[in-house]
């Protein structure tokens, strides 16, 4: 009985972890005042925007949101 409870608990944790990575869930970028002055760090951490473009990092996506005044979301980390 205890073995089944442990197994079910671990299974639930695995299912919950996979739900976070499910495609179709978009993340709102955490844009700050840096995006307004269009000065981003040079780190390369690509993100795929909901507009189908790959951005060098989240800050670059925020700059584009500011320029175009559109609600671009992060579809996934990495290139599109």
C-alpha positions in Angstrom: 0.0 0.0 0.0 2.8 2.5 0.9 4.6 1.6 -2.3 1.6 2.5 -4.4 1.2 5.8 -2.6 4.8 6.7 -3.2 4.5 5.7 -6.9 1.4 7.7 -7.4 3.0 10.7 -5.7 6.1 10.5 -8.0 3.8 10.1 -11.0 1.9 13.2 -10.0 5.1 15.2 -9.7 6.2 14.1 -13.2 2.9 15.0 -14.8 2.9 18.4 -13.1 6.5 19.1 -14.3 5.6 18.2 -17.9 2.5 20.5 -17.8 4.9 23.5 -17.3 6.7 22.6 -20.6 3.6 22.0 -22.6 3.6 23.9 -25.9 1.0 26.5 -26.4 1.5 28.2 -23.0 3.0 31.6 -23.5 4.9 33.6 -20.9 4.6 37.3 -20.4 8.2 38.8 -20.5 9.3 40.7 -17.5 10.0 44.0 -19.2 11.5 46.8 -17.1 12.5 50.4 -17.7 15.6 49.1 -19.6 13.3 48.3 -22.6 12.2 52.0 -22.7 15.7 53.3 -23.3 16.5 50.4 -25.6 19.7 49.4 -23.8 20.0 45.6 -23.3 22.8 43.4 -22.0 24.8 41.5 -24.6 24.1 38.1 -23.1 22.9 35.5 -25.6 19.8 33.7 -24.2 17.5 33.3 -27.2 13.7 33.4 -26.8 11.0 32.7 -29.4 8.4 35.4 -29.6 4.8 34.9 -30.3 5.3 36.9 -33.5 7.5 34.1 -34.9 10.8 35.9 -34.4 13.8 34.7 -32.4 15.2 37.4 -30.1 18.8 37.4 -28.6 17.3 37.7 -25.1 14.2 38.7 -23.2 15.3 42.3 -23.1 15.5 42.5 -26.9 12.0 41.1 -27.1 10.8 43.8 -24.7 12.4 46.5 -26.9 10.5 45.2 -29.9 7.3 45.2 -27.8 7.9 48.8 -27.0 8.7 49.8 -30.6 5.8 48.1 -32.1 3.4 48.6 -29.2 2.3 45.0 -29.6 1.8 42.3 -26.9 4.6 39.9 -28.0 4.8 36.9 -25.6 7.5 34.3 -25.1 6.5 31.1 -26.7 9.6 29.1 -25.6 13.2 29.6 -24.5 15.5 29.0 -27.4 15.1 29.8 -31.1 11.8 29.5 -33.0 
